[in-house]
Amino acid sequence: MANRKASIWLYKKIDGRWRYVKPAIGRNGKIKPDPDAAYYVRYREGGKMVWRKCSSAASAVNACEQQEAYLTAHAFGLTPA
């Protein structure tokens, strides 16, 4: 079965080292913005892990939803290989 998941990650400095971490989620289910971090969408393309940089939390959420829709369509053969 093809991979159909994408996830949002932050790249930020923690204890002097740069780390990928999951974003903090508020009570309303939205990502809490972090001005000191870079946002990335992570997904697999074939066997390769792909990290796509986004400019803000909102654009990361949109990019993640779009990528999951594309991966689902690709799994059902609706997109060109």
N, C-alpha and C positions, 0 to 999 in steps of 0.2 A: 504494500500500500504506500502511496506517495505521501510525503510530508506535507501537511496543510497548516502548520502552526508558525506564527511569527510572534516575537516578544519584544518588549521595550526594555532597554537597559540604559543606565547612566554611566558615564565615564568621569570619575571625579577623584580628587586627591584625598586619601584617607591615611592619616599617620605618616605623611611624607611620601607615600607611594600612590601611583595612579592605579585605580581599580575599577573594574566593571561591577556595578551593583544594581539590584532591582530598585525601581523608584518607590518612594513612599506614596501610599494611597490614602486619600482622605476618607472621611465617613460617607461622603456622597459618591464614592466610587471613582473619583477623578484623581489623576496624578497631581501631586503637590509640586509646583514648579521649584526648581533649584537653579539659581542664577550662576552658580559656580561649576556647573556640570555640563557636559555635552551629552546629547540624547542620541541613542542608536537604536535601530530596529535590527534584530537578529533573526535569521531564518536559514534554512538549508536549501541549496540549489544542487540537486544531485547528491553527492557525498560531501560537498564543500560547504563550510559554514560561511555565511555572508553577513557582514556588519555594514549597514547603511546609515550614514550620519544624517541627522535631522537638525533643524535650526532651533526648535523649541519643543516644549511638551505637547502642545496642540498639534504641531505638524508630525510629531512622532506617533501620536494616536491615529491620525489620519493615514499616515504611511503604513502603519501596522495593519489597519483594517483593509487597506487597498492590497497589501501584499498577501494577506490571508485569502482575500477574494480571488486574486490571481492564482495562488497555489491550489485552491479548490478547483477553479476552472481548468487548470493545467492537469490536475489529477483525473478529471473526467474527459480529457481530450478536447476541450473547447478552445484551446489556444495552440498556436503553432509551436513545434518543438524547437 
